[in-house]
Amino acid sequence: MPISRAQISTASGAKYMTQLCKHWSHRLAVEYNETTGRIAFDEERRCILHAAPDALELNVETASDEQLARTQETVVNHLKRFAFREDFGEISWRRLE
């Protein structure tokens, strides 16, 4: 199972994590609390989020490399839409598996 991680420096990590989780909770299986969120796009794709005081960590797990790239792009596009006042620059993903 391909897994990748992105670490984004921001003081609003918990806020953005909550926005992402609430946005997708209307049609997907989503769980979250103050520091951790889990979004299941389907049985083969999910995003695990961790909010720290100075960062937001995104972990994407999928069944294939093609799904990994597409899911990363989907998550980042939504994050940038919610965080339009912040310029994260290029968000880089690091492959874990």
N, C-alpha and C positions, 0 to 999 in steps of 0.2 A: 504494500500500500504506500504510494508516494505521500510524503509529508514535507511541508515547507513552513518556514517561520519568517515573519517580518516584525521588526521592533521599530516603533514609531515614537519619537520624542515628542511629548505633549503633556501639558499640565491638566488636560481635559480628557484623559483616557477613559475614566469611569463614565463621563457624560457621553462620549462617542460610542462606547460599548453598549450602554443602555439604549441609545438611539437606534443603533443597528439591531439590537435584539428586539426592541419594540416594533420596529419597522417590519421585520420578518415574522414576528409572532402571529400575525393575522392569518398567515397561510402555511407556516412551517412549524415543526417541532422546535421550540426554543425554551431554554432554561437560563436564568441569570440571577445573580445577586449583586452585591456592591462591587465585587472585584473580579468575578468570573462569569463568562457567558458561553453558551454552547448553542450553535445554530446547525440543525440537521437539514440540509437542502434536500436530501433523499437518503436512501439506505447506503449509498456509496460516497457521499460528499458531505463534509461537515467543517465548520469553522469553530475553533475554540479560542476564546478571547480572555486575556488577563490584563486588568487595569492596575497600574501602579501609580503612585503620586506624580511621577515624571515621564510615564510612558504607557503605551498600549501595545501589547503583544498579540499578534494574530498568528494562529496555527491552522493551516488548511490540510485536511486529510482527504484523499480521494482514491478511487480504484485505478486510475490511469494517469499518465503524464498529461494527456490532452485535457482531462477533466481538471487536473491540478492547475494548469495555466488559466483555463476559463474561470474557475472558481476564484482564484487569486484576483483576477481582473474584476470580477463581479463585486467582490468584497471591497477592493480598493476604490472602485468607482462610487459605490454607495458611501463609503467613509468620506471621500473627498466632497461629495455632495452635502453631507451633514456638517463637515468641518470647512466650509468654503472660506471662512475668515483666516484659516491657517494655511500656510504653504508648507507642505511636507516635503516638497521637492520630489525627487524620484524615490519611490518606495522599493527597496530591494528585498527580495526573498532569498532565504538560504535553505537549501535542500537538506533535510534531516535524514530521510530514507529514500 
